[in-house]
C-alpha cells in the first residue's frame, strides 16, 4: 500500500517540498498530493510589481510537475482533523467538499496580510500579500488621477518595496509612507542612508515614528495629524492562515505550528509544518521571521526528513539562517543589506543598479529552485522500508533518530 503524503499549499515552501519528496522517494511506494487553490505558482516576492501593472511570467503547475508523480489538486483547504489524519477541501472543479486521508501531512498554507485590528483597515485598505490583493490594487491605482495621494502603512520590506514601485511607475501620484518606528532603523548606516536618498529622489514623503489608529475612505488617522489617502496600502506584516489554530495541532500565540528541529509537529508527529506556518527557532534561539529566505530551507528539512524516515536513511540537518536582505527600490534601484546569521545588519551593503540586478537574480533563482527542488543535483529515488504511518514509531525510525 502506498504511503499517502499530502502537501497543503503550493507557495515557495509547499511546491518545493512536494517536488523534493517526488525526487527522493520511489513513485511506486508513495502517493504525493499537492493541494492548492490556484493552478499556477505565484511569485509572492513580486506582488508589488504586479500591483503597478507589470506582467509576470506564468508558471503553471501542470507543467512544473509533469512527469514527477505529484498529483496537483485544485482545492481550498477547509479544515484539518489531525487526530483522524484527514483534510477537508473544497474542490475547484465543482466536486464539492471532499475529505482526504493522509499518512504524512506537510502543512504549508503560509500567511496573509495582518490588519492588526485597526479600525477601517479591512474595509478601506488594500493588501499585496497575494495575487488577488495585488490585482485589486492594480485596478484601483490605474483609476487614479494625477496628484491623488497614495499612502503605504508599514516601514518594513513590503512597505518599502511597494512605496518605491508605485512612486517610480506613477510619478504623477503623491506617495507617502507611514512607519511606526524610525525609517529604515533595522539597516546599517549605509543602507539607511541609501534608502532615504532613493525615497527623496522619488518624491516619497515619509512619516516616521507615527502610529496609525484608523483607516478611512479618504485618509489615514494617526497619533498625529491625519494623512490624506485616496488609496491606502496596508503592509505592516503577516498573519498565518487560521486553519492550524482551529485544529488540535499545538500552535504558538501567533498561530504558527510548533515544530521540532526536523519541522515535525510536537503534538502530531505525522504532521510537518514549513515556511510561515511553522514556529522555527533560528540562530540565537530567535524565531525565524516570515520570509521566503527562511522558509525554503524548512521545506528542504521537512522533505528530506520525511524521505529519511520512510527509507531508513540518516536524518538531515539543514541550517536555517540569514545572509542578506534583498530589497528592490523600483526597477532601477536596490539595496542588499548583508546580515548576521540571526538577521542583524552588518556594515556592508550593496546599493544602486548593481543591487537591483542582484535582487532580480535572487527572485529568478527562487522561482527556478521551486521547479528544480534539488537545485539541479541528481538524486536517486529510494524505496520505503516502513509501511506504518509516519507518526508511529518503528525500528527503522528509531535507528535513524539515533544516528542523526
CORNORRA-V306161 format. One record per residue. N is the residue number from 1. RES is the residue in one letter. PHI is phi in radians with two decimals (* if undefined). OMEGA is omega in whole degrees, 0 to 359 (NA if undefined). NEAR is the number of other C-alpha atoms within 12 Angstrom. Layout:
N,RES,PHI,OMEGA,NEAR + N,RES,PHI,OMEGA,NEAR
//
This chain:
1,X,*,181,14 + 2,X,-1.22,174,23 + 3,X,-1.41,186,34 + 4,X,-1.58,178,34 + 5,X,-1.96,176,43 + 6,X,-2.00,176,47 + 7,X,-1.95,180,47 + 8,X,-1.74,179,50 + 9,X,1.74,183,43 + 10,X,-2.13,170,48 + 11,X,-1.41,181,49 + 12,X,-0.98,186,44 + 13,X,-1.39,183,51 + 14,X,-1.13,180,47 + 15,X,-1.13,178,54 + 16,X,-1.12,181,47 + 17,X,-1.08,180,51 + 18,X,-1.08,180,53 + 19,X,-1.14,181,42 + 20,X,-1.21,176,43 + 21,X,-1.09,180,50 + 22,X,-1.12,178,42 + 23,X,-1.31,188,35 + 24,X,-1.75,185,36 + 25,X,-2.03,181,39 + 26,X,-1.20,187,27 + 27,X,-1.08,181,26 + 28,X,-1.26,187,18 + 29,X,-1.71,185,26 + 30,X,-2.33,172,38 + 31,X,-2.08,184,29 + 32,X,-1.84,179,42 + 33,X,-2.06,178,38 + 34,X,-1.87,183,46 + 35,X,-1.75,180,40 + 36,X,-2.64,184,36 + 37,X,-1.40,183,28 + 38,X,-2.08,185,28 + 39,X,-1.45,180,28 + 40,X,-2.42,184,30 + 41,X,-1.32,180,36 + 42,X,-1.80,176,34 + 43,X,-1.38,186,36 + 44,X,-1.06,181,31 + 45,X,-1.24,180,36 + 46,X,-1.97,184,38 + 47,X,-1.12,176,35 + 48,X,-1.18,176,47 + 49,X,-1.25,178,36 + 50,X,-1.06,184,33 + 51,X,-1.14,181,37 + 52,X,-1.73,173,36 + 53,X,1.83,179,24 + 54,X,-1.33,179,20 + 55,X,-1.60,180,17 + 56,X,-1.84,180,24 + 57,X,-1.15,178,16 + 58,X,-1.23,181,16 + 59,X,-2.34,184,22 + 60,X,-1.17,181,23 + 61,X,-1.20,181,32 + 62,X,-1.14,174,22 + 63,X,-1.49,183,17 + 64,X,-1.06,185,29 + 65,X,-1.85,179,33 + 66,X,-1.05,177,15 + 67,X,1.37,182,15 + 68,X,-1.59,186,31 + 69,X,1.63,178,28 + 70,X,-1.38,175,35 + 71,X,-1.61,178,31 + 72,X,-1.63,180,37 + 73,X,-1.92,179,32 + 74,X,-1.42,184,29 + 75,X,-2.86,173,31 + 76,X,-1.72,179,31 + 77,X,-1.41,182,37 + 78,X,-1.79,181,28 + 79,X,-3.14,179,30 + 80,X,-2.27,170,33 + 81,X,-1.95,185,26 + 82,X,-1.21,179,33 + 83,X,-1.37,178,21 + 84,X,-1.60,181,22 + 85,X,1.05,178,30 + 86,X,-2.35,176,27 + 87,X,-2.20,176,36 + 88,X,-1.72,181,27 + 89,X,-2.27,174,32 + 90,X,-1.95,186,23 + 91,X,-1.17,181,23 + 92,X,-1.39,181,20 + 93,X,-1.66,176,16 + 94,X,1.58,180,12 + 95,X,-1.38,178,14 + 96,X,1.38,182,16 + 97,X,-1.39,181,18 + 98,X,-2.33,176,23 + 99,X,-2.02,181,23 + 100,X,-1.88,177,33 + 101,X,-1.71,179,26 + 102,X,-2.38,169,35 + 103,X,-1.74,175,37 + 104,X,-2.30,179,46 + 105,X,-2.06,172,49 + 106,X,-1.95,184,55 + 107,X,-1.66,182,54 + 108,X,-2.42,183,44 + 109,X,-1.36,171,42 + 110,X,1.22,187,43 + 111,X,-2.52,176,36 + 112,X,-2.37,183,29 + 113,X,-1.22,184,32 + 114,X,-2.21,180,27 + 115,X,-1.12,176,29 + 116,X,1.05,176,23 + 117,X,1.27,180,16 + 118,X,-1.30,183,23 + 119,X,-0.97,175,19 + 120,X,1.51,184,23 + 121,X,-1.14,182,30 + 122,X,-1.08,183,22 + 123,X,-1.42,192,20 + 124,X,-2.05,184,26 + 125,X,-1.65,175,37 + 126,X,-1.84,178,43 + 127,X,-2.31,181,40 + 128,X,-2.29,179,41 + 129,X,-1.39,179,40 + 130,X,-2.63,185,31 + 131,X,-1.17,181,31 + 132,X,-1.04,179,22 + 133,X,-1.15,181,27 + 134,X,-1.13,179,35 + 135,X,-1.22,177,27 + 136,X,-1.15,177,26 + 137,X,-1.15,179,36 + 138,X,-0.99,179,32 + 139,X,-1.12,181,18 + 140,X,-1.20,180,25 + 141,X,-1.12,181,37 + 142,X,-1.10,181,22 + 143,X,-1.59,181,17 + 144,X,-1.41,174,22 + 145,X,-1.46,179,17 + 146,X,-1.00,176,17 + 147,X,1.55,181,17 + 148,X,-1.30,185,26 + 149,X,-1.53,174,33 + 150,X,-2.13,181,43 + 151,X,-2.05,174,48 + 152,X,-1.81,179,50 + 153,X,-1.76,181,54 + 154,X,2.18,184,40 + 155,X,-1.79,177,39 + 156,X,-1.51,184,31 + 157,X,-1.05,182,37 + 158,X,-1.13,180,39 + 159,X,-1.12,180,41 + 160,X,-1.10,181,43 + 161,X,-1.17,179,43 + 162,X,-1.13,182,50 + 163,X,-1.07,182,51 + 164,X,-1.23,179,47 + 165,X,-1.14,180,39 + 166,X,-1.17,182,45 + 167,X,-1.13,180,39 + 168,X,-1.25,183,30 + 169,X,-1.36,180,28 + 170,X,-2.26,180,31 + 171,X,-1.13,179,25 + 172,X,-1.44,180,21 + 173,X,-1.63,178,31 + 174,X,-1.71,187,34 + 175,X,-1.73,178,42 + 176,X,-2.37,176,39 + 177,X,-2.21,179,50 + 178,X,-1.97,181,44 + 179,X,-2.12,180,34 + 180,X,-1.14,180,27 + 181,X,-1.78,176,21 + 182,X,-1.27,185,21 + 183,X,-1.19,179,33 + 184,X,1.22,186,35 + 185,X,-1.24,177,23 + 186,X,-1.55,184,25 + 187,X,-1.63,173,35 + 188,X,-1.26,178,29 + 189,X,-1.03,180,19 + 190,X,-1.14,181,25 + 191,X,-1.12,181,35 + 192,X,-1.14,179,29 + 193,X,-1.12,180,24 + 194,X,-1.20,179,28 + 195,X,-1.05,180,41 + 196,X,-1.13,180,29 + 197,X,-1.12,180,25 + 198,X,-1.15,180,33 + 199,X,-1.08,179,34 + 200,X,-1.13,180,21 + 201,X,-1.13,179,18 + 202,X,-1.54,179,29 + 203,X,1.33,180,23 + 204,X,-1.50,177,35 + 205,X,-1.43,181,31 + 206,X,-2.00,174,36 + 207,X,-1.89,181,31 + 208,X,-1.67,184,26 + 209,X,0.92,184,21 + 210,X,-2.26,180,25 + 211,X,-1.75,178,27 + 212,X,-1.48,182,39 + 213,X,-1.85,179,25 + 214,X,-2.92,176,29 + 215,X,-2.09,177,35 + 216,X,-2.02,186,27 + 217,X,-1.08,185,25 + 218,X,-2.21,179,22 + 219,X,-2.91,176,30 + 220,X,-1.99,178,39 + 221,X,-1.54,182,27 + 222,X,-2.29,175,25 + 223,X,-1.35,173,18 + 224,X,-2.15,180,17 + 225,X,-1.39,175,15 + 226,X,-1.09,179,21 + 227,X,-2.02,180,35 + 228,X,-1.05,182,27 + 229,X,-2.69,170,33 + 230,X,-1.26,176,32 + 231,X,-2.40,175,41 + 232,X,-1.99,177,45 + 233,X,-1.90,184,51 + 234,X,-1.69,185,46 + 235,X,-2.43,185,41 + 236,X,-1.74,180,37 + 237,X,2.21,186,28 + 238,X,-2.14,174,31 + 239,X,-2.25,183,29 + 240,X,-1.32,176,34 + 241,X,-1.06,186,31 + 242,X,-1.35,186,26 + 243,X,-1.09,181,32 + 244,X,-1.08,181,40 + 245,X,-1.15,179,25 + 246,X,-1.53,180,19 + 247,X,-1.76,177,26 + 248,X,-1.57,176,23 + 249,X,-1.12,177,36 + 250,X,-1.33,180,31 + 251,X,-2.18,178,28 + 252,X,-1.50,177,22 + 253,X,-1.12,178,15 + 254,X,-1.55,182,25 + 255,X,1.53,179,28 + 256,X,-1.39,179,41 + 257,X,-1.27,180,43 + 258,X,-1.40,184,36 + 259,X,-2.21,173,34 + 260,X,-1.58,185,27 + 261,X,-1.23,177,30 + 262,X,-1.70,182,39 + 263,X,1.32,180,48 + 264,X,-1.57,178,37 + 265,X,-0.99,180,36 + 266,X,-1.33,181,25 + 267,X,-1.81,183,23 + 268,X,-2.39,189,34 + 269,X,-1.14,176,34 + 270,X,-1.53,180,39 + 271,X,-1.95,174,48 + 272,X,-2.09,178,52 + 273,X,-2.15,184,53 + 274,X,-2.41,177,55 + 275,X,1.20,183,49 + 276,X,-1.07,184,43 + 277,X,-1.28,186,49 + 278,X,-1.90,172,52 + 279,X,-1.56,185,38 + 280,X,-1.99,179,42 + 281,X,-1.51,180,29 + 282,X,-1.87,179,27 + 283,X,-0.97,180,20 + 284,X,1.32,180,16 + 285,X,1.23,180,14 + 286,X,-1.76,177,17 + 287,X,-1.09,176,27 + 288,X,-1.17,177,32 + 289,X,-1.33,179,32 + 290,X,-1.25,182,33 + 291,X,-2.92,175,38 + 292,X,-1.13,184,38 + 293,X,-1.05,180,30 + 294,X,-1.58,183,38 + 295,X,-1.31,184,43 + 296,X,-1.07,176,42 + 297,X,-1.04,177,40 + 298,X,-1.20,177,47 + 299,X,-1.22,176,50 + 300,X,-1.07,182,44 + 301,X,-1.07,182,39 + 302,X,-1.12,182,47 + 303,X,-1.09,182,49 + 304,X,-1.21,177,40 + 305,X,-1.18,179,41 + 306,X,-1.04,179,50 + 307,X,-1.07,180,42 + 308,X,-1.13,181,36 + 309,X,-1.18,180,45 + 310,X,-1.41,184,45 + 311,X,-1.88,180,34 + 312,X,1.40,180,31 + 313,X,-1.51,179,28 + 314,X,-1.37,180,22 + 315,X,-1.16,181,30 + 316,X,-1.41,173,26 + 317,X,-2.34,181,22 + 318,X,-1.85,185,23 + 319,X,-1.32,174,26 + 320,X,-1.84,181,35 + 321,X,-2.60,181,31 + 322,X,-1.91,176,31 + 323,X,-2.21,185,23 + 324,X,-2.84,169,32 + 325,X,-2.00,183,40 + 326,X,-1.81,186,37 + 327,X,-2.15,174,47 + 328,X,-1.51,179,44 + 329,X,-2.15,190,45 + 330,X,1.51,182,37 + 331,X,-1.54,186,31 + 332,X,-1.89,184,24 + 333,X,-2.22,177,32 + 334,X,-2.75,178,36 + 335,X,-2.57,175,43 + 336,X,-1.95,180,38 + 337,X,-1.70,178,37 + 338,X,-1.36,188,28 + 339,X,-2.35,175,24 + 340,X,-1.32,180,21 + 341,X,-1.01,180,23 + 342,X,-1.75,168,25 + 343,X,1.37,176,28 + 344,X,-1.68,185,23 + 345,X,-1.12,171,26 + 346,X,-1.67,180,25 + 347,X,-1.09,186,20 + 348,X,-1.37,177,22 + 349,X,-2.69,172,30 + 350,X,-1.74,181,33 + 351,X,-2.40,173,32 + 352,X,1.39,185,27 + 353,X,-1.12,180,21 + 354,X,-1.11,177,22 + 355,X,-1.22,178,30 + 356,X,-1.13,177,25 + 357,X,-1.15,178,25 + 358,X,-0.99,179,28 + 359,X,-1.10,179,33 + 360,X,-1.12,177,28 + 361,X,-1.10,178,18 + 362,X,-1.07,180,25 + 363,X,-1.13,178,27 + 364,X,-1.11,180,19 + 365,X,-1.14,180,22 + 366,X,-1.12,179,32 + 367,X,-1.19,178,34 + 368,X,-1.08,183,23 + 369,X,-1.16,177,31 + 370,X,-1.13,179,38 + 371,X,-1.39,179,36 + 372,X,-2.26,192,27 + 373,X,-1.16,174,37 + 374,X,-1.84,175,28 + 375,X,0.94,176,20 + 376,X,1.40,181,14 + 377,X,-1.41,178,12 + 378,X,-1.18,182,12 + 379,X,-2.36,178,20 + 380,X,-1.63,176,17 + 381,X,-1.26,183,24 + 382,X,-1.82,177,25 + 383,X,-1.42,179,25 + 384,X,-1.34,181,29 + 385,X,-2.05,178,26 + 386,X,-2.32,180,29 + 387,X,-1.85,180,26 + 388,X,-1.26,174,24 + 389,X,-0.93,187,30 + 390,X,-1.01,184,38 + 391,X,-1.39,181,30 + 392,X,-1.67,184,20 + 393,X,-1.10,176,19 + 394,X,-2.26,179,20 + 395,X,-1.07,180,19 + 396,X,-1.10,180,25 + 397,X,-1.04,182,32 + 398,X,-1.13,179,22 + 399,X,-1.13,179,19 + 400,X,-1.09,179,24 + 401,X,-1.04,186,23 + 402,X,-1.24,183,14 + 403,X,-1.66,183,16 + 404,X,-1.19,NA,19
//
